[in-house]
Amino acid sequence: MIKTLIVEDNKKSAELLVNHISNLFCDLQVVGVAKNVDEAVSLIYSEKPSIVFLDINLQEESGFDVLKRTNSDEFEVIVTTAYSEYSLQAIKASAVDYILKPYDVEELKNAVKKAKAQLDLKYGKREQQDSLSLNDRIFIPTLDGLIFLLIDDIVCVSADTSYSEFHTMDGKKVVSSKGLSMYEDMLKPKLFVRVHKSHLVNLKHVKKYYRGRGGYVTMTNGMVVSVGESKKDELMKHLKM
């Protein structure tokens, strides 16, 4: 069962969401309903939910404060609110999706589907889709949904505040709402190495390493990526230098 927490200060809205979850998803288990930030933080640490439905307006508090006091990389966030102007903040807060009240059943289904896809990716569960194994691809949550990238096409992943930016062979850039550390864990087995606090590179796309205090590498798409001094030995180990 997938542990699910609801953060909602309106009793009727909370009950409605609990009913929707019970009726629509046989694999989701609601482990608690929090009415304020303190309750939400406490339940996140005690119950360790995998999905959190997060209301933004909690009386005089903000649901975003819950994320500031917890590690949101450990669970998927679905923002729920009656106000559409919070959509950009939701993505900045690494939310996998954003749904407006009153709840639309199809939007709720889609949001949970996205959250499950991220959980499957995070915990290494892979399924077959079409003729291509999902082992060869990565799901990237964006403002509009999920983008699928071939892992071998990814040249570099860089950090931009709370975002991650994927740079591909053809020069495209895809912005993710998740942090770089999470992608480092996912991509490390695929020959990706953290060469800087802000950069994760695909060793298959390293063209040349230039020595120096830390040095830098040039990539197949023309990018130049600095190598942190503390990361140099790790890079040399992988390059067998």
KEDOFI-684342 format. One record per residue (C-alpha): y, z, x; residue in one letter. Coordinates in steps of 0.05 Angstrom, whole numbers, plus 5000, padded with zeros to 4 digits. Example, Ala and Ser with C-alpha at 12.3 -4.5 7.8 and 13.67 -1.06 7.14 Angstrom:
// residues 2
491051565246A 497951435273S 
***
This chain:
// residues 241
500050005000M 507149855022I 511450485020K 517950354983T 524150784976L 529550704923I 536650934940V 540350954873E 544851474842D 544551184771N 538451484735K 537550894687K 538150374743S 533150764785A 528150814728E 528850074712L 527549884785L 521550354789V 518750024726N 519849324753H 516449504818I 510549824783S 509649224736N 510848664786L 507848894852F 500949204856C 501649314931D 508249694930L 508350454923Q 514950804907V 514951434951V 521651694927G 528351594894V 534551844932A 541051974896K 545552044957N 545851905032V 542952575055D 536952515009E 535751795031A 535951965105V 531252555094S 526252125055L 526451565107I 524552045162Y 519252415121S 516051835083E 517251265132K 518050725080P 517049995098S 521849735045I 528350065022V 532149854960F 539250064978L 544850154928D 551650084961I 555950514915N 553151224915L 558751594879Q 563751734935E 558951524990E 556750855017S 549550635022G 551250315089F 551851025117D 544351095107V 543250535157L 548150835206K 544051475207R 537151155212T 533750605251N 533750015203S 529149615249D 523550065223E 524149825151F 526449225111E 532749315070V 534049005002I 541249144981V 542449254907T 549349284876T 553649064818A 558848764864Y 557948084897S 563248204950E 558348624990Y 553948025009S 556847935080L 556448675094Q 549248665071A 547448135123I 551348505177K 547249115160A 540748725173S 538848675100A 533148195086V 536148025018D 541548204968Y 540648264893I 545748384839L 545148854780K 542748794726P 536248604761Y 533647894753D 526047894757V 525647254797E 530947484847E 527148134854L 520647764867K 523947314919N 527047914954A 520448284959V 517047644983K 522147595040K 521148325058A 513548235060K 514247625104A 518348025154Q 513448605152L 507648125165D 511347835224L 513348515250K 506348805248Y 502748195274G 499247975209K 498647225208R 496446765153E 495346015152Q 500545585119Q 499544835112D 496544555177S 500644985224L 498945695242S 504546205232L 502746435303N 506745825326D 512845995285R 517746565273I 521146755208F 528646875216I 532347235159P 539246925146T 544546975091L 541046435050D 533846645060G 528746515116L 528845985169I 522445795206F 522945595279L 517445355325L 516945875380I 516245355434D 522945045412D 526645695423I 530245695491V 533846355488C 535446925440V 542047285452S 545147915422A 551647895384D 553348605360T 548148745306S 546048015301Y 541347585343S 542746855359E 536946365369F 538545775414H 533845175409T 532144565451M 536344105408D 542544535416G 542344865348K 544045595338K 540946035284V 543946715269V 539147275248S 540947935216S 535948305259K 537148615328G 534848345394L 530048925409S 525648755349M 525048025372Y 523448245443E 517248615417D 515148005376M 516247475429L 514047845492K 506847595484P 509646885478K 512546885550L 519447125531F 522847595580V 528948035573R 533247825632V 539548175609H 541448705558K 544048125515S 539047575531H 531747425519L 529346765551V 523246325541N 520146245610L 517645555589K 524845325587H 527345625652V 529545045698K 532145425758K 533646125781Y 539746235825Y 539546845870R 545047365876G 546048085858R 542547945792G 543147195793G 542746725734Y 537946215705V 539345525677T 535445315616M 532844645590T 538344605537N 543844695589G 545045435577M 546745875636V 544146585627V 546047175671S 540447615699V 541848355699G 540748705765E 535749185734S 532048595702K 531248185765K 524548475788D 521548365719E 523647635720L 521047535791M 514347825771K 513647315715H 516146745758L 511246975813K 516746975866M 
***
